[in-house]
Amino acid sequence: MKNNKLFTYFICMVSAMGGLLFGYDWVVIGGAKPFYELYFGIQDSPLMQGVAMTTALVGCLVGAMVAGWAADRWGRKPLLMLAAVLFTVSAIATGLFNDFTLFNIARFIGGIGIGVASALSPMYIAEVSPADIRGRMVSLNQMTIVLGILAAQIVNMLLAKDTSVEILQAWNLEWGWRWMFWAETLPAALFLLMSFFIPESPVYLKIKSEELRIKNDKAGLREMAAPKYRRVLFLGLVIAVFQQWCGTNVIFNYAQEIFVGAGFDVDGMFINIVITGIANVVFTFVALYTIERWGRRSLMLLGAGGLGLIYCILGFCYWQGVTGVFMVALVVSAISVYAMTLGPVTWTLLAEIFPNRIRGVAMATCTFALWVGCCTLTFSFPSMNAALGSNGTFWTYSLICLCAFVFLWNRCPETKGKSLEQLEQELVEN
């Protein structure tokens, strides 16, 4: 029994390495942003800046869109291996290319890897984990995501040489941003190697042995849209989009604008980014212990209500021109609340609430919706910030969080301690 549990931890950790690369690849571009924009000459072009920041997210949409169908057809394990290959290729190519178009193609390839990993890793972990520790195991995926985010933030800070020294600034523009991307190559190759040693998901094998896979291939999205699945599918879509439109992720992607707006220079910006990354990791550890004790529903409500309040205060401070440490404290508070609630619990719920028969395609559909939310959030932030100001932008996010609180209060079920089969009976309308 002990050996079985250790093996379960091992295969969950290997699958969660997809989350590590997801987190690193997603955030590393924020630190490279000040340097590659100058290198490619797009520092005065908001449109091209938006393209560079969203290319990988478009790749996420593609990866998430095909992940469910492909996982049901060929299995979970081959898709995880494919994601590892895409991460490796993208990491090398992004830093290698000198052409802006090729740079974006490389980012697009990495985005496909993110989309596949973000859909498959939590689903695979949920399918191999016992019910009593399933929430904690799926939360490991979020833990590796935030570790990947922190790793990217630290690498960015270490590679971004003193910007006040001309010769070091030149190094940043020519090589620093490249090494930020190249640093991902080692963990990506390790993920590929370790993925050879994990088994196929027992749920996929069961579906295949019962010859349901053929029916799933024929039914696909059509079956998922059946009346009995609509309520749970709508719940999954709202949870997925809200995790992005709660606004927290703009702090990672647009840290430069947020902290400069709070009165910090570029060097201070990198230090504050690492502080937010540390808070992200610490409070994701908290989530590992609270998710099985407090339950999914309570944590989702805490996340929506807590972020709504913090953003309201943050918007007021921007309106009043507050700068300095207090602003950092508010940003860190928002990251902390997100890290112990919406960050891990969203992925746990999405991996739990769908029946075995449609889990692959439903999880991929919700992941696709999540990345649509992320893409629109990331692309719209500069325009919103310019039109509404930082105060208006964060007040908008506060309103979204409060609306989500009302929805979750009425619609979010508690899934703690229940088997996937039990949840199917409770959540699917027969």
N, C-alpha and C positions, 0 to 999 in steps of 0.2 A: 504493500500500500504506500509506504514511504517513497519507494523508488518510482511508483507511478506518479505521485505528486511532484517529485523532483523533475521527472520527465515532462510533466505538464508545464511546470514553470519554465523549463528549458525551451520548449517549442513556442510558448507564448512570448518569451523574450526575443527569440529569433524573429518571429513574426512582427514584434513591436519595433524591430530595427527599421522597418519600413516607416514607422512614425518618426524615428530619429532623423532619417534622411529627409522626410517630409518637412520637419521643423527647420532643419538646417537650410535646405534648398529654398524654402519659402521666405526666410528672413534674411539670408546672407546678402540679398540684393539691396536691402536697406542701408547697410554699411558701405557697400561698394558704390552706391548711388552718387555721392558727391564727386567721385573720381572718374567713373566711366562716362558720366554726362559731359565732363570737360574733355575727356579723351575723344569721344565721338562728336563733340561740338553741338550737343543738344541742350546746353544749359539755359538757353533762351527760348526753347521751344516746349511749352507745356504739353502740346499734343504728343511729341515724340517721347517726352518723359513719361507720359501716361502709357504709351505703347510699350516702353521698356518695362514698366512696372506690372503690366497686365498680360504680357505675352505668355508667361508661365501659367497664369490663371486660366487663360484660354485653353492651354494644354491640359490643365486639370479637368476642365469640362469634358474634353474628348476622352481622357483616361477614365473618368468616372462613368461616362456614358456607355463605354464598351465593357467596363469591368464586370458588371453583373452578368451580362449575357455570356461573356467569355468564361467567367468562373463557373457558371452552370454547365457550360459545354465541355470545358477541358479541365476543370478543377481549380481549387484555390491555390495549391502549391505552384503550378506553372506560372500563374499570374504574378505571384510574389517574386518569383525568379526574374520574370520579365521586368518588373518594376526596378529590381536591383541593377539590371543591365542598363535600363534607361537613365537611372541616376548616375551611373558610372560614365556613360557616354556624354551626358550633358555637362557633368562637372569638368571633364577634360576640355570639351569643345568650347564651352562658354568663355573660359579664360584664354583659349588659344586664338580665337578669331579676332581679326583686326577690322572687320567689316561689320557695320551696325546691323545689317540684315541677317548675316550669318549668326551674329551674337543672339538675335531674337529667335532664330530657328533653334539654336542650342537650348535657349531657355524654354522654348515650346516643348522640346523633347523631355526636358526635366519635368515640366508641368504634367505631361502625360504620366510620368512615373509617380508624381504626387497624387494625381487623381486615382490611379490604380491602387496605390498603397493605402490611401485614405479610406477607400471603400473596402478593400480586402483584409487589411490587418485586423481591425476590430471585429469584423465578421468571423474571420478564422478563429480568433481567440475565443469569442463567445461560443463557437461550435465545439471547441475542444475542452472547455472548462466546465467543472462541476457547478451546479446552481449556487451552492453556498459561498463560492469565492469568485463567481463569474464577474460581478461588478468590479472587484479589485483587480482581476486579471485584465479586463478590458481597459481599466484605468491605467494599467501599465503602458498601454499604447499612448495615452495622453502624456504620461510621465516621460516617455522617450521623445515625444514631440517637443516638450518644453526643454528637455535636455539638449535636443538638437538646436532649438532656438537659442539657448544660452551659449552653446558651443559656437554658433555663428556669431553671436554678439561679442564673445571673447576674442575669437579669431579676428574679427573686424577691428576691434580695438587694438590688438597687438600688431596687426599689419599696417594700420593707419599711422604712419610715422608722424612726428611733430610737424603740424601743418604751418608752423611759424618759420621753419627753416626751409629756404628755397630749394636746396638740393634734395631734401627729403620729400617735399611736396612733388617734385618732379618724379621721384621714385613711385609715389602713390599713384600718379597719373599714368605711368607706363606699366608698372608691375604689381603694385599693391592690390588693386582690385582683382587682378587675374588670380593671385594666390588665394584670395578669399574664396573664389569658386573652386580652385584646384584642391583645396584642403578637404573637400568632400569626397575625393576619390578613394581614400583609404577606407572609411567606413562603408562606402558603397560596395567596394570589392569584398569586404568582409561579410556583408549582408548576403551577397551572391554566393559566397562559399558556404556559409552556414545554412542557407536555405536548402542545400542538397541533403541535409541531415534531418529535416522535419518530415512527418508523415502527411498524407492527404487528410483533409477534414473528414471525420466520421459521418457528418451529416451529408456531405457530397457523396460519399461512398454508399450510404444508405439509399439516397435518392437514385443513384445509378443502379444499385442492386435490385431495387423495386421497379426499375424501368420507367420511372417517372420523368427522367431527364428528357426523353424524347417528347413527352407531352409538354414539358416546360418550354422546350425549344419552339414548339408550334404555337403555344399560347403566348408566352412572353408578356409584353406590356398589356395585351388584351385581357389576359387572365387577371393580372394585377389590378386592373380597373374594374373588376367585377364588384357588384354592390356590396357584398359581404366584406370586402377589403377596403372600401373607400374611407371609412372612419379612421382606421389605423394608418392608412397611407397619408391622409390629410394631416394627422397628428405628426407623423414623421417629417413631412415636408415643412410644416411650420417650425418645428423644433430645429431642423437643419438650417433653415434660412435665418432664424432668430439668432443662432449661435454666431453668425457673421454680422448681422445688422444690429446686434447689441453695441457694436462700435469699438470693442476693445482692440481688434486686430489692426486698426489704423495706427495705433500707438507703435506697433512693431514696424509697419511698412512706411510710416511717415514720421518716425521719431525725430528726424531732423527739423521738420517744420514745427512739431509740437513743442519740443524743448527750446528751440531758438525763439519761438513765440513766448516762451516762459522766461526768457532772459538769459539763456545759456549760449556760449560760443560752441564751435564744432567739437573741440576737445572735451568740454564739459558734457556735450551731447552724448559722446561715446561712453563716458563714465556712467551717466544716468541710464543709458540703454542697458548696460550690464547690471545695474542695480535692479531694474525692472525684470531682467532675466532671472536673477537670483530669487526675487520674490515669486516669480512664476514657478520655479522649481520647488521652492519650499512649500508653497501652498498646494501644489499638486501632490506632494507627499501627504499633506493633510487630507486631501481627497481620498487617498488610498485607504485611510482608516475610517473616514466618515461615511463613505458611500454605502457600506454594508451595515452601518449602525443607524445613520440618520435617514437613509433611503434616498431614492432618486428624486421623488416628487419634492421633498423638503428642500433639497439642495438646488433644484431648478428654481423654486420660488425664491429662495434666498438670493440666488444669482440675479434674477430679474429685478427684484425689489432693491437689492443692495446697489447694483449698478445704476439703476434709475436715480437713486438718491445721490450717489457720488457724482454722476454726470451733471445733475442739476447744480450742485455746489461748484463743480469745476467750471461750468459755463458762467456762473455768477462771478467767479474769480477772474476769468478772462475778461468779462465785461468791465470789471472794476480795475483792470490793469495790474492784478497781483502777479508778482514774479518770485523766483527763488525757490528755496527748499520746500515751502508749503505746497507749491504746485507739484513738485516731484512726489511729495507724500501722497497727494490726491491720486496721481497717476499710478503710483505703486499700490495704493489701496484698490483701485479699479482692477489692476492686474491680479492682485491677490484674491479678490472676490471671484473673478472669472476663473482663475486657476483651480479653485476648490469646488466650483459649481458647474457653470455652463461648459467649460472646456472639456473635462472628462465625462461628465454625466450625459451630455448630448450623444457622444459616441457610444456610451453604454446602452442608452435607451434605443438608439437606432439599431444596434446589434441584437436587441432582445425582443422588440415588440412585433416583429414580422414572423408569420408562420414559415416553417421550413420550406414549404413548397414554392414560395415566392421571395424568400429572403434575399437571394442573390440579386435579382432584378430590382426588388424594392429598395435594398440597401444602396445599389448603384444609382437609382433614380433620386433618392434623398441626398446622396453625396453629390450628385450632379447639381441639384438645387442648392446645396450648401455652397458649392463653388461658383454658381451663378450669383449668389448673395455676396460672396467674397469679391468676385470680379467687379460687380456693380458698386460695392462699397469702396473698393480701392480706387476705381476709376472716378467715382463721384466726389471723393473727399476734397481734392484740390479745388474743384468748382464750388462745392458747398462752402468750403472754408473762405474762398474769395467772396462769395455772394453774401453769406450769412455771418462771416466772422467766426472765430473759434468759439465764442460764446453761443452763437446761434446753432452751430454744428453740434456741439455737445448737448444743448437743450433738445435738439431733434432726436439724438440718440437716447436721451432720458425718456422722452415721450414714447419711443418705440419700446423701451424696456418696461415701462409701466403698462402699456397695452398688452405686452406679452405676459406680464404677471397675471392679468385678469384671465387671459386665455388658459394659461397653465393651471390656474386655480380651478377652473371648470373642467378641463379636459385631460390633464396629465395623470396617468395612473401610477400606482406604486408597483414596481416589478421586483423589489428586493426579495431574495430567497425563493423565488418561484422558478420552476423548470420552464424551459422553452415550450414544452407541450402544454403545460398549465396556462401559460400566458396566451397561447393560441386559442384555447377554449374561452378565455375571459375576454379577449380583445376582438376576436373575429365574430362578426354578426352572422349567425347561421340561418 
